[in-house]
C-alpha cells in the first residue's frame, strides 16, 4: 500500500488528541498522587504523544527512551520485536510508566512489560498508549490507559509513521 498525504482522512484531530491526553493525564495524576515516576517512551512513534502527555503530569518525573521495532517499512507488523536500544537505568523500587504510540498485536507491549518484570522489581508498572487496536491483538495484554480505540485501519500522524514519514502531522489520519 502506498500512502500519499492527499489520500489521508482525519481520524482524530489535534483538538481531539489534546483533549483526550489531558483526560488521561488527569487519571495518571490521581493515580500517582505526586509520587515520582520514570516515564519510558518507546521511540520513535510515541515521542509526540509522550511529550504532550508528560507536560500534563504533575509529579517528579524522569524520562527514559528505548527503541523497539516490529514494522520496518511495512504497514503490518513483522511479528518479531527488534530491540534496537533497550538500555534502561535501575528501575528497582520505582513507579514506571511505559508510553507507547499504539498497541496493535500486543507483541511489543508484552515484550517490554516482560523485559521490565524480568530485569527489575518495580514498585508499579503501568502501560499507557495513544491508541489501542484490540481487533488485531495476538497476545493477552491490554494497556492500563489509552486515549482512543481504533479499528483495523493503518494510521499515521502524531508520531505514527509510514516508512518514516508522516510523524509530523498534528492529527491522526488513515487511508480508506
Buried (B, 14 or more C-beta within 10 A) or exposed (E): EEBEEEEBEEBBEBEBBEEBBEEBBEEBBEBBEEEEBBBBBBBBBBBBBBEBBBEBBEBEBEBBBBBBBBBEEEBEBEEEBEBEEBEBEEBEEBBBBBBBBBBBBBBBBBBBBEBBEEEBEBBEBBBBBBBBBBEBBEEEBEBBBBBBEBEEBBBBBBBBBBEEEBBEBEBBBBBE
